[in-house]
Amino acid sequence: MNTSSGRTEAPDDALSGVNVAERILRAAGEVFGAKGLHATLADVAATAGVGVATVYRRFSNKDELILALFEIRFATARDDVARALEADDPWEGFVEFFEGGVREFSRDRGFREFVITGYSETFGWARGSSSERVEEVVHRHQLLMRDSIGRMVRRCQDAGVIRHDVVPHDLLALTMAAVSSIDFAAQKGSSPETYRRVIGVILDGLRPSRSGVTPLPGVG
């Protein structure tokens, strides 16, 4: 059977449910990552090489697919902050976490939109469906990450490597500022490494004191 994209769709009964679900999740990560969360399930189905009906058999609506995908992203984020908390050097652990977060958001438009939505009044992307489960997942993730990031920040402050007035919420704003520099560089035809220079300035600004500035990578 052919899809509208020209890909050949394997018969649904020829694939195990697990394999189909994994294929759909991989496709959703690719589609939502590139196009954002307003991409359609038809886009996901075409990329997965299955029919839209097959997607609906595994995920009752678009929000359920989005939640399944980003629960995986959330688990990765929790692992990342856990590694930062276990790092021998609090500052190096923090830097690795912060830079990794910027990279993850920069290459995944859908994840960026999902997290930002958690700080707005709009939830849900499925038509005619309650957004309560989306709200619950986002809020649960916010609480878990806020606690872990708070411990990471306090650990750095106790070690004297981050200024005392920084709060966990600041990190999301700073992360998004660094991510926005990627879009800015793309529009202006600047170096794609511009965001690394922005990260350098942000990290210097988080320090309580320093004898000089950290050399910035590349040329903007």
Secondary structure, DSSP 8 states (H G I E B T S, - for coil): -B-TTS-B---GGGS-HHHHHHHHHHHHHHHHHHH-TTS-HHHHHHHHTS-HHHHHHHSSSHHHHHHHHHHHHHHHHHHHHHHHHH-SSHHHHHHHHHHHHHHHHHH-HHHHHHHHHTTSS----STT---HHHHHHHHHHHHHHHHHHHHHHHHHHHTTSS-TT--HHHHHHHHHHHHHHHHHHHHHT--TTHHHHHHHHHHHHHSS--SS-----S--
